[in-house]
């Protein structure tokens, strides 16, 4: 036996003896949660039929990620899967491609058969090549078909991005291809001219708008991972590093905590780059005195978070940003919104956070936004010391805590380090 044959035999024996490289079905939710979602779709479509197509395999050596609508109803992560939900018969059929070759190279993949039906909770899991015959049997009486019209959303995307890309391709005079969904609708109409075809997206959008307790838990976990990544970035940030080095720190945390990847490209802007809302070149070196605008989050089990924070590259606020930071600018910008979060006045904001970074930095803003907000928060010299509830106060607003700040702007020369310029603060005990 040749050396190559021995290696092949050893590989086969190792695969047979070792546990599966990955599960063939998701562990994000149990099958009954997906079944409950499909039951709600049946309630919406009545005697109609829902048909969805899963995503194709990626055109490169890249991990497969299912589109959001298909995953929401099935949890199936196999390429080119098809789903039929028969509202009249209350029956669900899954059609799966033969992924044996893919499984040999990449590990177990869901295959058609009774086992696939059992683990996914559908009524039948058939080979994909039989989908046409099964569809003809359903459509012979001209029933209404519900299928997504909107282009599928996959990794690091949103519905708006996918729709804009499909529209640009369709309107391109040198391309002109329809979206995958448009081609699918045209094929259904050609096979069953009497069948009415309606958009399934509004139904799924309404269902997805209300999150289950399990979904809420995943969103919270995605947000917690984002917060941990931002804190690690703050610890590592210092003048001399490049923006992409901060991205690498966050990505390490994402993968360490089990994320599939990024929810969107890293928006890490310093210096003059902060004027761009979606700057993502991430190639500039951090300079002393720069503020870092950090907007990056993970794709965690098909759920994402979106968090932005701003912090100094050196880990220490200079006097002017520190003064602006001390102002409760969200309350000043919108004084009637009492629930608006505001950053705490803490020694961490003035002494740096190399060893003990804050877990929350308040809402993010560009330097220009800080300037406008800080300016709006200052008390005019002619204003009375006791302002009305509808106008912004200097310093901190009145709260139910044991102590509160009362400010006066009658003496602009006496400036406190912790109050806005032109305001003198003194403390009193609240009776509330």
Steps between C-alpha positions, in 0.01 A plus 500: 500500500639839404563782745211699350264209554612464859435871560153478345415193709625669815284804426189287451563309823555825689173644373316181592644490852489871585187687609328726248698813419182705542135438555283462191232720660526826688516523878380861502136403566324167556292361208174586676578874483539483122182288481307766693616766254387291204162444668453876526575531130231239426254704703578801280486336156184292551462264203805644327849354461826653619818426303846617601838431351811482713829662411738342249848391598754786513703552180825463695663307782289680758269387781139450400238720665130459431286799405300648785147417386573134428690453825219663698252235383724194488838535673640304204853593394530288186559667160217519242230367729134561416205524738128448428239584765156379397241704689207282399659165591701650792802314364866606467735353242872566481695433179874452538776482242736205494789643701699178532803644322491811717468283811809297408705817474353721772327274749141382555225683312127438521395238244148409375326216679306406814783605732499854362123520548537382859771743611345803328140429600354510146261241358728388217855567379519409129776515237508836325459349154146395595395854587350571157263202517394583854436862400287394202281289727437798726445761230258314275196681644635855472561566868667818624877478536688704763871548445750774591529782246784678677859392425641267763710634785808306595825571681582860602199640319163660546179500297572847366850406385379186322213682327726783384756257357233302313346819363837629380568169321157495337531861379858464381491518115804269488350242733122509543460172691191466718540409864490136602157559648365664184623206293336257743164679479520500120566123501201431727271709279624318189428159657161598639349795311177480700671530838509839665838594647517727805783646705581300814735764645231710677374190682849401614586858591202516735595168659865594540412838651391333825792311655466185705677468838769287333555766234526774762761295685708471183477874430614571855792262457597666171494837678707365790761371256507841333554671834781263594669562165479879539650483849790288370554750217511786751762313703719445193453839333794740510661752267709329233264210430308475175122497485506146363688382810201601710280304260717192556451525877121506461497212252698285741232555765223429248644163401602408854140548610360283218386757244471400134672817390426870480155655478637771268837638398703667774437874529809615688572866442757732659593860442351647184344165405229550762312735265404197283207301632611172338877536471653150500841513333654464849851580379586817698739509793361627832651828618521647847193713562282308254154378586416149380151440366448123525196332340533123459295199611478122447261274311410265784281201407312705238439790739695823519556809707597852395700702754711812449736656755745792493813513715843671493781311331731571794251369755484842664266788425661840457347793687264619225346159407485418872298814560261408220478146626391623842197667344196276475472578132225247408275670756606844382431415138159353584398633843152349493630144464560410863590142410797602285822344632774729618862425584595489865751742638778270598867527576552244224416767243784719627766252611501260205398132487806302411428251779137567582300617195138609540238256377281780362604824336163650421379583148760563234550828318747672276700796635273738307196349668666538838572866428141574402362309796733650754417844366128430529545385858671816623283744696466848348630771730161661512311185583357450851667254732190281521406396149171344396454124452481545123839668468846344545673553831866573557680210658297196597120493501297465820463136594350295783844424645614620840678801355452716196680788337365850484680728264527869446644688208518836668877484542666380180852558635468235770513176304482152647698226332199269502241744369454657156700812428334810635313309775574487871360200686415443864345198667199470720307212648176412325189449710355261241 
